[in-house]
Amino acid sequence: MASDSALREQLTQLLRGGQAHATFDDVVREFPLDRIGVRPAGAPHSAWELLEHLRIAQNDILEFSLSAEHVSPKFPDGYWPKSPAPEKEGQWNSSIRDFHDDLARFEALVLDPAQDLHRKFPWGDGQTLFREALLIADHNSYHMGQLVLVRRLLDAWEK
């Protein structure tokens, strides 16, 4: 159906951001790696914590949407990294790649006409693919806004 196709396309655009909000790539591009583990004064999270939270939560929503067998992380601790800085060099870029991969998998699910956007999953509490798409877009937008603020605070902090 043409209207279903348009809805699916609009959902993927919403997931990618860039209309009323910054895109994920704009937010993480050239982030100063020497400051990803710093919590600016007054901010509850570092850039690393926010990036990992985005990745973990998005992956959880993706895997939940695919299978009743998926076990979500323990809330809230399982959705956040254990420390404000990555343990190993390269984890920042790895987390960005994983975020992209999961987002692409979720977009493919949304764009698949065989997937009914409005059918309640046989597992869960009445969630639908449509609702999960909105949840990812909303959650990512919120925390990317926090990531923009952390970056601005770190930039001001250096001056």
N, C-alpha and C positions, 0 to 999 in steps of 0.2 A: 504494500500500500504506500502511496506517495506520502501521506501524512506521517506514517510510521517511519519512513526513510528520513523525512525532514527532522522528526523528533530525534532520531538516533544521531544524525549529523550535529544537531544543536547540542546534544548531550556531550558528544566528543569535543566540541569546541569549548564547552563549559569546563570539561575536565582538563583541557590544555591550558586554559587561562588566556590572558592576553587581550581580552575585550575590556572589561571594567577593572581587571586586576593585572598585576605583573605576572609574567610567565615564570615557571619554575627555573628555566634556564637563565632568565634575566636576573633572578634573585641570587642564584649560586655562582654565576659566571664571575671568575676572577676574585672570588672571595679571598681575602688575605689569609692564607693557610696558617700563618703564625698566630692568628687570633681566633681560630675556630673553636678553641677550647676555653675561651675567656667569657665569663659572665659579666657583662657590663654592670656598673653600679645601678642598683634598682631593678635589674632585669632578672627574672627567675631562671632563665635558661641561656646556655651558650648556643652558638650557631650549630655546633655538632649535635647537641641534645635535640634541637629542633629538627635538624635534617634527619637524624635517626628516628625520631618520633614520627615524622611524616612517612618515612619509608616503612617502618614497622606497621603503622596503622593502615596504610594503603594496602600493604601485602595481606594483612589480616582480612580486610574487607574483600579483596580479590579472592583469596582462598575460601572464605566463607561463602562467597557467591558461586563458587565452583563445586563445593562438596560438603555434604553433611558430615563427613569424616574429619573435617578440619577442626582443630582445637585451638581456640584463640589464646593469646598470651594472658597471663594473670593480670587483672586490672587492679591498679594502674601501673604498678612497677614494671610489668612485662612490656609496656609500650614505650619505655624510655631507656636510654643507655645507662649503664651503671656509673659513668663518670662524665664530667663536663667536656673532656677531651678524648679523642680517639686513642686507643691503646697502641695502634701501629700506624706508621706512615702509609698512606695510600688508602686508608679506610674512607676518607672523605669522598674521594673519586669513585671508589667502589660502591658506596652508598648511593651516590648520584646515578651511577649506571643501573643499579638494582631498582631504584625508584622509576627510572625511565622504562626499564623492561617490564615492570609490573603495570605501569600505566598503559603501555602498549598492549599488554595482554588484556587488561580490563576494557580498553577501547575496542579491541577486536571482539570481545564478548558482547558489548553494547551494539556494535555494528552488524553482528550476525543476525540475519532475519529469522533464523531458526530459534533464536532466544526470545521468548515472550517477555517484554519489558515489565508487564503488569501482573504476571503470574506469581503468586506467593510461593516462595521456596517451601518445599515439603518439610524442611527443617527451620529452626528459628522461631521467631514470634510474629510472623506475618510480613517479613521483609520481601521486597521485590528487587529485581535488577535495577529498575528505575530509581527506587529509593536508595539503593546502594551507590548508584552513580551520583545522585545528589549529595549523599553523605560524603563521598570522596571529594567532590568539588568543594563543598562547604568546609570540610575539615582542612583540606590543603590550602584553601584561600586564607583561612584564619591563621594558620601557623606560618604560611609564607609572609603574611603581614608582620607577624612577630619577628621573622627572620630579617625582613627589611629594617625593622626598627633596631634590632641588635646590630646590624651592619652600620646603620647611621650612628648609633651610640658609640660603637667602636671607632668609627672614623673621627667623631668629635672628641673621643677620648684621647686619640693620638695627637691632637692639635694643641 
